[in-house]
């Protein structure tokens, strides 16, 4: 190898060694800090970078790229150039979504300083959330109303998202009812059909940029669509209080007459029907019909009657509905259980509750051993509390009402609206003021035999 070649090898080796040392030294000389100021959503946060070497000396004139996360990906914000102090800053608008407030600073390095990166979450200050609910104070039963929701932050910024509507029935607990979505204007609404007096509240969740909130409670009173019965203050109340029956179904009276289901028959056997009764399951029908209760609401009741009388009874009850002649309650008499005194369904309890009923295979009230006309399913007792029966032992279920009447619910003459309605459909007010509640179907095929049919009685025959 010539001398020149040897010198070249030495010089190249030295140069390479010098370069490696420079590179090795540069690997520890870049430091990048990244900070961000607190800010509310939709406001600007100041993002600051500081770039120094290992001695703390500023790196001047360096280009630092700023990025932020957007839906899971890094997107550029801009490029900063460090000043004489190695620092630079920019404004970043704070997103309402915390995941989009992650920022990153990147320095690519140069001959004297290696690349370096830093990440930081922009701290967000929560706004106070406010949610309000506007609702009417009343609603007529079976009608709908609209609840209106407004969701905003304390500074008036509208909030888009989902809030939950809660409902509470008087005496009950708060229950989740529905979810309402508010738009960019922070507004949403919900159509509801309350069937009882209810209270309502909206609860908004905590979001990344706004606190959770609850609205004031709004009460909606359910008003009857009909006219309530106004009884005298001195009038006694029924001794037995029944639960209100289910809501009416369909429009109008919506009369339904069908055979007895297995479930209904099982409930009747041993109570309102038993071995030895003059009519069996095949000769009976159940009448379901809407009626107006004493509070002015539409309810659905039911009575059992004979196949021959069911149509007339259903038609009479339907006309009472159309004319808004109220009925206190209309449960099948088997609801009240067996009565040894009646030798059938407990008619005493049914009357004490003011219940309207028809078929009941039992003895005449107050006359053991004498079969009641109700045993044939062709007799109907209406509003029994306000329309007493004069039994062999006295007035039942109370004596006060015998000397009082009401133009809608209590009758003492054939000119009363209810008596006229019954008569039009073949239901006779057989015993007048001796048994004010009692009507007999006297159409074609009615029982008239002296051996115990409904017309065999002249007194005390309920």
Order of alpha helices (4+ residues) and beta strands (2+ residues): alpha-beta-beta-beta-beta-beta-beta-beta-beta-beta-beta-beta-beta-beta-beta-beta-beta-beta-beta-beta-alpha-beta-beta-alpha-beta-beta-alpha-beta-beta-beta-beta-beta-alpha-beta-beta
